[in-house]
Amino acid sequence: MKNKIALLATSMLAFGILSSSTAGAQSPVDKPAENWEWCGWGGGGFFWSCVWHPTDSNIIYLGGDVAGIYKSVDKGKNWKFINKGISDYGVYSIAISKSKPDILYIGTMGGVCKTMNGGTNWTFLEQTGKDNLKMLPERPRSVRAIAIDPSNPDIVYMGSSDGKIYRTEDGGANWKKLYETATTAEGDKPNKKSIPISSICIAETNSKLIFASSVICGILRSEDAGATWTQLSTPKASMCVVVAPYDEKTVYAAFDKEGIMKSADKGQTWGKVKLELPEGSNVREIVLHPANPKIIQCIIQNDKKWNGNFSYSIDGGESWTTVAEMKADLAGNPSYPNGVDKNGNIGMSKISNLSLNPSNPDEMFIAANRWNCFSSDGGRTWENRDAGADITCFTDLQFSGDKVYATAMDEGLLVTSDGGKLWKPLFPLKWALDQSGHQWQLRVIRQETAERIISTLDPHGLKTPACRVIVSEDGGATFKATTKGIPEQKSSTDCMWGHSIPRAMAVDPRDPKIIYLGIDGDPEPDKGVDGGGIFKSVDGGYSWERLPNQPASRRMFYGLAVCPADSNRIYWATCGDRGGLYRTEDGGKSWSKVFDKESWLFNVSLSSTGDVYTGKNDLWKSTDHGQTWQKLSNFKNNGDIVGISIDPGDEKRIWISKITHGSVAEGAVLRTVDGGVTWEDITGDLPYRKPRILRYNPRTKELWAAGNGIFKIRQ
């Protein structure tokens, strides 16, 4: 039974995984920027911040936690990345100048960035970074941590995650600390918890009047542009404070589970607003109508249930209307289609930020987990608008004919037949405890009748078994899940991400029924945990058996491959103290380390002729199954090689991705066309510079790069 196998390389390190230094080429070649094309879908992750343009009703900006910042010029119907120059992909606060709207400041997990041209280019403000003032937002409570003076865009206030308030008067070049939250919570006990300034608001009619909210000391007020501050008599945990645009004496503030309070005298006295919160819910943000004092709007979320709602009052807070659903847009955000009700609606997820259109207050936009939404009628109805706002954390890609299959964290397995214009979900179709989670590795096997699809899954809500494998024999129409032979408990020892994950998978090129599965994690005998390792299936993935012996290290990322010339020869790339590349010549009965020049290997890739490629700082090649090695690069940085792709038609053409770990916006895609003699940087305008997965499709002559977002380029 000679079925044709369309294999994929390996998987990835989802979320933003980068470190510190930009990946540069060994021999850079000056050339025009490479043009990458986005080819994914919208939504899928956490969007924390949004802001509307003050004079152009069509423009909205949106910030996410792992993929940067987006811009829409059609009220959120379509989004594009605007990441050029940003220092970090975690964007938690956005502020736009009312007097010069092309100027924006964003608070990232690496510091503050600024644009002077509406997001075309960004500049990192050095003094705000981790190595200087550490002016960083906090996830999830930095709601509106940046405020720009209404008439002077050079004057900006920023609240930090460690409870400080700063001001710049020269557009961000220099900052002065104005206030610092007490570092003790109660008595003399040090406060070890995060103590962010959650929001800052400047009165539109009096720029010297400033309010700030703190999660441990409530509402702060300054009447002299930040020179002095007064802690007001309010509850201590505050998420947001706003000054009425029509009256600087009127102030509203959100106090977590205690609801909303109002002051009519600049915060001297406060009264509670009538708003009943569902159990476990909290008020995240308040937005006031610019002209009508009777209209109050807020967003509410429930941390335990991972949902939220929009609530509004048209009588000054005497009564409230709650909306908790939106019209779905499965073309823009296709995940979980069976979660849409008969009216085409889906429920709101956890909500982060609310922005009102200053030119038309009936139009609003909500940034949220998974599904962002827009309203044109004052919040009475909402519709999902995610198209182009790709925040998906991809874990694998595979080509099969005209189709491209992809797996992702949280969103499952999807397929496209038109090069990424439209994606169709295959599994799961609706959130379920034993089906939803992070899918990691994917293999598609071409058969005479229909494709067999195999994917690995780490379910969200189940502690045991450690993982499961899902199999489809009919091209994704139906799936069966199996745990047979898979460890019952997850290890937490020597794992990449704290617990065992089914990170790697390889199919025997000579027999597609034989599949190998890699799970990280060492045994924990005192807990009765067997740990991970390498498992083998001889029935196409329905049952599994641990190999009789295991390599010395089980800490791995994507590194599992079967030699195309000898099915008993298997490679296992590992990380850590015992890391390196291991090889078996007898199908797993015995193992030997064949590469120890670097001990953190995230990937191993084999050419169609059996040549072996691996490495961390540099790429190495072996033509004799690991006996000897040739160094193919001499890169001048410490970025890690994760993605590796080889052109099957010309094995001298190789692509690698060098990434850093964390959310810093540094990384590169490099290409050699001469087997590693020279390398060139082809990162070009790639919005997410740290793809963990590279796949070259010889059929279309395209290189696909997937990490946080997915993109392709002609090669």
N, C-alpha and C positions, 0 to 999 in steps of 0.2 A: 504494500500500500504506500505508494510514493506520492505523498501529498506535498505540495509546494509550500514552503514556510516563508512568510514575510516577517523577518525578525526586527526587533527594535534594539537599540543599544541599551542604555540603562535608565535609571530613574534619577531622583533628585532630592534636594534638601528644601522642602517647601518653606514658605515665608521668606522674608528678606534675609539671605544668609551671606553677609559680606563682612569684611574686616576693616582694613585701614588704608591700603595703598592701591592706587590705580594700576590695573594690569596693562603693561606696556609691551610692545613687540620687541623682539630681539633685534631686528633690523627694520625699523619703521620705513614705510614707503609713503612719500607725499603723493596724495591723490585726492580727487573730489570725494566728498562725504558719500558713504554708501546709503542708499535709500531703502529703508525697511518698510514693509507694509503690515499694518495690524490685521490679524485674521482670526480673532477670537470672538467672545461674546461679552456682554456687559453684566455687571453685578457679581455676586458670589462671595463678597468679603465685607469688611467693615469700612464704611465711609464715615468719617468723623466730623467733617467741616464743610460748610457751603456758604457762599455769599453771592448776592445779586449785584450787578453793576448799578450804580446810582442813577444813571441817566439813560442807558441803553437797555430796554426791557428784554432784549433777546439774550443777553450775556449772563451766564452764571458760571461760577468757579466751584470746584468740588475737590475735596482732599480725602485721600484714603490712607489706610494704615501701613500698606506694604508695597504700593506701586506708584506713589507720588500724587501729582495734581492733574486735574482735567479741566477743560474749558468747553462750554457749549455756547453756540451763537444762535440757537433756535429754541431757547427756553428748556433745555434739557432733553430734547428729542434725540440728539446725537452729541456724543462727547469725543474729544480728542485729547491725547496726552500732551501736556506742555511741561515736560521735565527738563528741558535743556538748561543745565547749570545748577540745578538744585543739589544740595549737599546730602540729602537724606530722603528716603522714600516714605517715611512716616510723617504725614502732614495732618496735624491735629487742630490747628487754628489758622484761619484766613481773615485778613482785614484788608479792605479796599478804601482808598482815599476818596472822599466825597468831592474834594475840590479838584483833584487830578486823578481821575479813575484809572488811568493806565498804570498807576503806582499801587502795588500790592505788597504786603508783607505776609509771610507764612511762618508759622511756628512748627519746626520739624524736630524729630528726636536727635538731630545733630546741631540744632541752633536755628537762628532766624535767617531766612532768605528774602531777597527783595527783587522785584521787577519794576522797570521803568517803562515797559512797553506791553503791558497787558499779558505777560506770561510768555512772550516770545523767547526771552532770555532771563535767567535768574542769576543773582549774585549772592554768594554766601557772605554774611556779615560776620567777619572773623571773631570779633570780640564776644559774640554771643555763644560761641561753640563750647564743646565739652572741655577743651583745654584752657578756656578762659573763664568767662562769667557763668557758664553752664545755664544759660537762659533757655531751658527746655520745657516743653509742655508735658503734661502727664496724661497717660491713658488710664481711665476714660474721662477724667473730670475737667480737663482744660476746654471748656465750652467756647468761650470767647476771650482768650487770654491775651489778645493784642487789640489795642485801640489806637486809631489815628486821629489826630486833631482835625476837627471838621474843616478848618480853613488853611491849615499848614501841614502838608504831607511829610515834612521833615521832623515834625514832633510826633513821637510814637511812644506809647506805653506798653510794657510787656510784663505779664505776671508769670513767674517761673514755678516749676514743680516743687522747689524747696521753699516756697512761701515768700519770695522776694518780689518787689515791684521795681522795674527799671524804667528810665526815660532816656530817649535820645532827642537832641535838638538839631542834629545835622544829618538826618536821613539814615541813621543806623551806623555811622562810622564810629561814634563814641557813645557809651551808655553810662548812666549814673544810677547807682542804687538809691531809691527813695524810701523804701520801707522793707522791713524784714519781720516776718511772723515770729513770735516767740517760739523757741525751740523746745519748750516744755509744755506738755499738754495739761497736766494736773499736778499741783504741788511742785516738787523738785525732780520728778521723774522725767528723764529725757524722752522726747517724742520720736520714736524710731519709725513711725509711719510716714508715708508721703503726705505733704501738707501744701498742696498746690493752691495758688491763686487761680480760681476757676474762671473768673471773668473780670473784665474791666470795661467800664462804660463812661464816656465823656458826654456831658450835657450839650446838646446841639446849640442851645442859646447862650451857653456860658462855658467856654472851654477850660476855665479854671476849676470848674466843679467836676470832680471825678469820683466815681464809686468803684469799689472792687469787692468781689466776693471771695471768701476763703472757706476752705472745707473744715477749718478748726477754730476760726475766730469770727465767723459770720461776716457782717458787712462793714467795710471800711469806707471812710469819706475824707476827701481832701477838698478844700475850698481855695487853695492857692497853687493849683497846678502841680500838686504832688510834693510840695515842700514840707508840709506837715499832714499827719493823718490822725483821724479819730476812729476808734473802734466803737461802733454803735451797739445799742442794746437790742440784739436780735438773737435768735437761735444760732448755735455755733457752726453747724454744718450747712453751708450755703453753696449752691451750684451755679447761681446766676443772679445778676442784678441789672436792671434797666431803668433809665431815666426817661420819662415821657417826653417825646419830641415836642409836644405842645406846651409843656409846663415843667420847668426844672425842679419845682418843688415836689412833683409826683414821682414816686419811686416804687417799683415793684421788685421783689426778690423771691427766688425759689429756695426752699429749705428742705431739700431731700424728701424724706418721708413725712415731714411736718407740713408740706404744702406751700402755699403762696401767702406772702404778707405784703401789705401796702402801707406806704407812708405818704402823707400830704404835706409834710413840713421838712423835706430834705433829709429824712431819716431820723429826726429827733424822736418821733413816736411812730409806733407801728400797730396795725390792726390785721387780724387774720382774714383772708379772703375765703369765702364759702366755696370750697372745692373738696369733694369727697374722693379720696384716692382708693383704688382697689387694694386689697391686702398685698403687701410685698412690693408695691409700686412707689415711685418717687418722681418728683417733678425735675426735669432736666433743664429746661430753658423756657423763658417767657419772651414773647414778642408783642409789642404794642402797636396799634394802628396809628399812623402818623398824624391823623386829623381827628379821629373819633374816640374820645376818652372812654366810651362805653364798651369798645371792643378790646378784649384781652384774649390772647392766644398762648397756648403752652403745649409742650410735648412732655409726655409721661412714658416711663419705661418700667418694666418689671424684670429685674436682673435674673431671677430664678427661672422664670418662664421664657425668657428671651423674646419678649414681645413688647409692644408699646402702642400708644395711641396719641392722636391729636385731639386736644380739647379747646373749645372756644366759648367765650361769653359775649353776648351782645347787650348786656344790661349792667356792665360794670362789675361783674363777678357775682351777681345775685343767683344766677343759674348758669348751667354749663351743658354744652352738647359735646358728646364724644364720638369720634370717628376712628375706627380701628381696621379699616380695610381699604384696598385700592384696586383699581382695574389692572389686571395682569397684562404684560407685554411679552409674550413668549418668543417673539422674534428677537427682541433686544436682550432679554434675559430668560433663557429657555429652561433653567433648572427647575426640577420638581413640578412638571406640568400637571400631574394628577392631584396636586394640592390646590388647584384652582377650582372654585365652586361653580355651580351651574350657571351663575350669573357672570362668570368670568372674573371673579374677584379673588384676591389673596389677602391674608391678614398681614398687618404691619409687623415687622420684626423689631428688635431693639432700635430705638431712635436716638440719634446723636445731636443733631443740629437743625435749626429751623431758620430759614431766611425768607424775608418778605421783599417783594419787588417795590422799590420806592416809587416807581412811576405808576404802578397799578397795584395798590395794596391788596386787592382780591387775589393776586397771584402769589403763590408761596411754593417753596421747595424744601423738602426734608432730606437730609443725609442720614443714612441708617445702615444697619447691618443687612447685607444681601439685597434689599430692594429699596432704592431711593424713589421718591415720588413727588409729583407736581399737582398743584390745585389751581384752578382758574376761577373758583367761586367762593373764595374766602374760607376754604377748608371744609366745605360741606361734602365734596367728593374729591377723590384723589386717583391718580393714575401712575403706574410704574414708568419711570423714564431712566433706563440704564444703558441704552445702546451706545457702545463704544467705551463706556467706563469699565474697562476690564481690570478687575482686581483678583482674578482667579489665580490660585496657587497651583500651577500645573505640576504633575508628578511624572507623566510619561506621554509619549507620542508614538504612533505606529501608522505606517502607510500600507494600504492594501488596494491596489488598482486605483480607481478615482477617489477612494475614500481616505480620510484621515481620522484616526481614532485618538482620543485624548482622555486621560484620567486626571483627576484633580482632588485636592483636599476639599471636603465639605460638599462638593457638587457631583461627584461620581464620575460616570463614564458617558462620553458623548461622541458623536460622529458627525462629520461634514462630508458632503459629496460635491461641493462646489468651491473647494479651496479656502473655506473658512468664512464665506459670506453668511451662511446659515448653519446652525448646529442643532442636532437632534439628540435629546437625552435618551440613553438606553437603560441605565440602572444607577440609582433607584429613580423611580418616577414620582415618588412621594416620600416625605420624611418618615422613617421608621427606625425604631431603636436598634434593630439588628441589621439594618441595611445602610443606614446613613453613617457617614464618617469620612475617613481619608482613604481613598483608593490610591494605590501606590504604583504597582507594576502592571503592565499590559502586554499581552501577546495576541496577535491575530494570525490564525493559520488558515491559509487558502485551501479550501476543499472543493470537490467537484460540484457539490450542490450549494452549500452555504458556508460562510466563514465560521470557524470556531473561534470564540473570543474568550480569553482567560484573563482575569484581573484579581489582584489581591486587595483586601479590605481590612482596615483597622476600624471597627465600629465605634461610634461615639459613646454609646450608652452602656456598653457591656465590658465588664472587666475580664470575663473569661468567655470563650477561649481567647488566646492572645490575638488571633487574627482568623480570617476565613478567606476562602477562595471562591470566586463566582465564575461559573462556566456557562457559555451559551453555545449551542450546536446549530443554531438557526440564524446566525448573523445579527444577534441582539434582540430578536423578537421575544425570547423568553430566556430566563436565567435560573440556574440552580446554584445554591450556596452550599458549601461543604466545609466541615471542620474536622473530618476524619483524619486522625493521625497528627493533627496540629496541637501543640502544647495547650493545656487547659488554662495555665496561668501565665501572666506576663512577668518577665524578668525586669528588674530595675537596676541591674548591675552591668556596667560596661556597655551601656546603650547610647546611641547617638542623641536621642531626645527623651531620655528619662525612663522609657519603658520599651518593651519589645515591639517592633514594627516589621511587617512583611515587606521589606524594602526592595528585594531583588528577586528576579526570576529569569530563567534561561531555558530555552527549548533545545532538545537534541536535534541538530540539523538533519540527522539521518532517520530519526524516528520521532514524529511530532507527538506521539503519545507519551514520550518520556520528557518530563519537565522537572526542573530543579527550582526550589524556592529557598530564599535566604531570609532569615529572621535574626535580628541582632539581639544581644543579651546573653550573659553568662549564666550558668546554673547557680541556684541558691539552695543548696541542700538543706540548710536549717529551716527553710520555708517550704520545702517540698516542691520547689520550682525547678523544672528541668532546663530552663533557658532556651535560647534559640539555636541557631546553627543552620546547616544545609539539609533540606528535605528533598525526597525524590518521589515523584509520582510516575507510575507506569501505565495509568489508565486515563491519561489526558487531564489530570488535575482533580479527579474526584476523591482520591484517597492518597495519603502521604505517609512516608516512613523516613525517620531520621537516618542519615547516612551512618554506617557503623562506626566511623571515626570522624572527628571534626578537626579543623585547623586550630592552631594554638590561640587564635583570636577570633571572636565572633562579633566584634564591633565593626560594622560595615555600613556603607551607604548605598551604592549602586553596584558594587563590584562582584558580579557573578557572570561567568561566560563558559560555554562549552566549545571546545575546539572543533572546527568544521572538518578537520582531517581525521580526528580520532575521538569518538564519543566518550571514551574513558578518561580523556584529558579535560579536566575542569579547572578553571581559575577562580580564585576568591581573593578580592582586594579588601584590605582591612585598615583600620585606623587605631592609633594609640600606641601604648608602650610595646605591645606585641604585634604592632601593625606591620604591614608589608603585603607582598603578593605571594599567595600560596597556590600550589599546584598539586593535583593528584593525577597519576597516570593509570590508576586502576579503579576508577569509578567511585572514589571516596574511601577505599580501604586504608589508604595511607596518604599523608600529606607532607610536603616539604616546602620550606620558604625559598622562593626563587628570586625574590627582589627585596632588598633591604636598604637600598640607597635613600629611600624616603619612607617614613613610617605612617604617614597619613595619606592613604590612597582612597579617593572617593569613587573611583571608577576604573574599570578595565574594559578595553574594547579590542576585538579581534577583527582582522581583515578577512576577506573571503578566502585568502590563501593560508590563513592561520597565523599571520604575524600578530604579535601582542603589543598593545600600547597601554601605558599607564604612567602615573607620575602625579606629583603634587605641585611643586614649584616649577618643574620642567617636565617636558614630555620625553619618555623613554620608549625605545622600541627593541623587541627581540624577534629575531628570525629563526631561532632554534628552540622555541617553546620555553624560553626563560633561562636557558643555560648562560647566555651572554647578552649584554645590553649595550645599546648605542644611545647616547644622549642626543636628542634632536633639537634642543633649544638651549638658550642661555638667557632666560628672562631676568630682568633686573628688578624684580619685585617679589613680594611674598604672597600674591594672590594664588588661590588654589585652583587647580584644574579639576573641573567637575564634568562638563560636557565634552564628549569626544565623538566626532563623526568622520568617517572615511568614505571617500567616493569609491564605490565598487568598480567603476569603470576606469579609474585612474588612481591607484592607491598612493600616489605621491601627493594627491590633494587631500588635505586633512584640515579639519576645523576643530578648534578647542575653545571652551569658555574658561576664562580665569575670573574667579569671583572672590569676594571678601565676605566675611560672616557678620551678620547684623543687618541694619537697615541703611547703612551708609551707601550713597549712590556712586559706587566705584566698582568697576569691572570692565571686561572687554571680551570681544569675540575676535579670535585671531585665525589667520589662514596661511597655510603653506601650499605652494603648488610644485615644490621641488623636493618633497620628502623631508622637510625640516631644515634645509640649508638656509633658507630665508623665511621670515614670517612678516606678515603685514596685518595691521589693525583694521578690521572691517566693521568696527562697532558703529561708526557713522552716526546716524540719527536714531539709533535704537533707543526707544523710550525707557526701557528697563535694561540696564547694562550688565546684568548678572544672570543670564539664563543658565539654568541648571541642566537643561536638556537641549542638545543639538541633534537634529536629524536631517540628513541630506536625502532628498527624493530625486533619484536619477531620472525618473520618468518625466518630471516637470522641470528638472534642473533648478530646484529651489532648496535653499537651506532654511529649515524651520528652527526657531529658537524659542524655547518656552521656559518660563520661570514664574514670575508674577506678571501675567499677561503672556500673549503668544503673538509671534511676528514671523515674517518670512521675507526672503530676499533672493533674487535671481542670482545664480552662480554658474 
